[in-house]
């Protein structure tokens, strides 16, 4: 794929500095899409490749066609809505995200990035602006991974992180495979739609509390944190809680709690961007008066650069050895996921910052702690992300919320950044 950005033109035939999106139209589109799979608590449950996802895709496709775009669907179900440029031989400037949700999802995660792209197209149509390079809005398949794994499936296939056949063969809990689910909702496209990308921008709610806490409107995303996930098993000895003296115990839960505290310490020692989390814990035999003999738990370590992440890996493994020796237990740690840290293209990151500041929005440099489709796309093309605040940093929750003016601001930055990369036809 072409990984060079399209040089911006300084000879535009019209001044676009005053150009702004319609915040009310963007908001209404978000609310209309949220009706598909809407929950009583005000959230959205629209799992990937379900009938509801098909309805959401249909609505997106209608809006894209109404905006004058052509539609193409690839074999993994990614939807590409293309607005022609003056020179269609140039690689497109792309934006997008996903519209599948968590079972208790909200109205904005993913959906905002897709509909911000549609709003950019509509705004350019209203202003009669034709870009030099074509523009594309993409809906990536199965970003959330709630129904099928792996997560970020569509963008992963697009960049070759895993094969199409592997993705199509994945099954949900009921044994339905991706290939059949795509056919059922009418989005089994043909062929490999991977193509050169001139630049990729993804607008997204932050899904964390940093921007809100610092009272900033636009997050200028420098990179996505690398991730190492582990499965840990601590093996001790079950014994009666009464007759067994404290000094003679091999308490797997006590050893685990010490190691869990180490996970927290490892991240805190590498502030501000490192993360350490234990989210799953299984205790055996899980009986009130039995000393735990075996504990299984997860460890999630994240950091902005690979050297730091590798150092954290060495630290957690050393802690396992030390605690096992001290507690008389055995500790097995197995890495099950590795996502390398992904920096974003400096020129596109700077375009986000410059345009946000030019329009008077407060900005803050930040990192993405979550995975996004932009992380995969950045492997093959220049990419950047635009964050806006979400209420209390809450996401993957039906109460997920964002201020309309913040969503509008992020979309305005997206519009300007895409124009910078695509240029305006003479």
Residue, then its C-alpha position, 0 to 999 in steps of 0.5 A: x500500500x502507498x504510505x505517503x501522504x498527499x501533499x496539501x495544496x496552498x493554491x486553493x480556489x476558495x477560502x475554507x477557513x470559515x467552513x464549518x459542519x452542521x453540529x445539529x445535523x451530526x447530532x440528529x444522525x447519531x440519534x437516528x442511528x442509535x434507534x437501531x438497537x436502542x436499549x431502555x436505558x438509553x444505550x445501544x445493543x447492536x452486535x456485529x453482523x446481527x440483523x440490527x447491524x445490517x439495518x445500521x449498515x443499510x442506513x449508513x449506505x443510504x446516507x452515503x448514497x444520498x451524499x453522492x458517494x459510491x459504495x463498495x463492500x469487501x469480502x469481510x464486510x467493510x463498507x467504503x463510501x467514496x466521494x470522487x475527487x478531481x484526480x481519482x488516480x490519487x489514493x483517497x483520504x479516508x476516515x471512519x470507524x465502526x457501528x457495531x457495539x458492546x452488548x451494553x454499548x452507547x450512542x457514540x463509541x465508533x458511531x461518532x467516527x463514522x457519522x462525522x465522516x458522513x457529515x464532512x461529505x455533506x458539508x463539502x456538498x453544501x459548499x460546492x467543494x471538490x477535493x483534488x484526491x477522493x475521500x472515503x468513509x469506511x465502516x469497519x467490520x466487528x471492531x468490538x469483538x463482542x460476538x466474534x474474535x479477533x477484535x478489529x477484524x475488518x481493519x485487521x484483514x484490510x492491513x493483512x494482520x490476519x487472513x480473510x479465511x481465518x476471519x470468515x471462519x470465526x464462530x460466535x457462541x451459537x456456532x454461527x461463522x462470520x462468513x454465514x453471518x455476512x451473507x445473512x445480513x447481505x454484506x458479503x462482498x467480493x474480493x480484497x478491497x485493500x487499496x492505497x490510502x493517502x491519509x486516514x483520520x479517525x474521530x472518536x470519543x476519548x473513552x476516558x476522563x483525561x480531556x474532561x478533567x483537564x477541560x480540553x475540547x480536542x485530544x491530539x492523539x500521539x500514539x496508541x498504547x502497546x498491550x501485553x495480556x497474560x494468563x497467570x496461574x498460581x498453584x498452592x495447596x488447599x488445606x483446612x482454614x482452622x488447623x493449618x498454621x499461618x506459617x505453614x500455608x501455601x495460600x495461592x490467593x495470598x500470593x496472587x494478591x501480592x502479585x496483583x499489587x505488583x501489577x499496580x506498582x509496575x504501572x505507577x512506576x511508569x507514569x503517566x501513560x503506563x497501565x496495569x490491570x487485573x480484570x479477571x480472577x478465578x479462585x479454587x476451590x472458592x470455599x469459605x473455610x478452605x485455603x485457596x489452592x489455585x488461582x487464575x487471573x488476567x494481567x493487562x499491561x500497556x505502555x506507549x513505547x515498546x522499550x517500556x512495555x518490554x521492561x514491564x514484561x521483565x518486571x512482572x516475570x521477576x515478581x512472579x519468580x520472587x513471590x513464588x519463592x517467598x510463598x511456597x507456590x508455583x506461578x505460571x505466566x503466559x502471554x496471550x496477546x501482544x499489540x505493539x505500540x503504534x505511533x501516529x504520523x507526525x504530519x497528520x498529528x500536527x494537522x489535527x493540532x494546528x487546525x484545532x488551535x486555528x479554530x479556537x479549540x483548546x487542545x491536549x496531547x494524549x495517547x489512546x489507551x484502547x485499541x482502535x481501527x486506526x491502530x491497524x491502518x497506521x501500519x500501512x498508511x499515515x494515520x491520526x486520531x481526534x479525541x473529544x471528551x465523553x461524560x465522566x470518561x465512561x464508555x462501553x456503557x449505556x450511559x455513555x454521553x458526549x456534549x454536542x458542541x464537543x462532537x461538532x468541534x471534533x468534526x470541524x477538525x476532521x473536516x479541515x484535516x481531511x481538506x489539508x491532505x486531499x487538497x481542493x481542486x483548481 
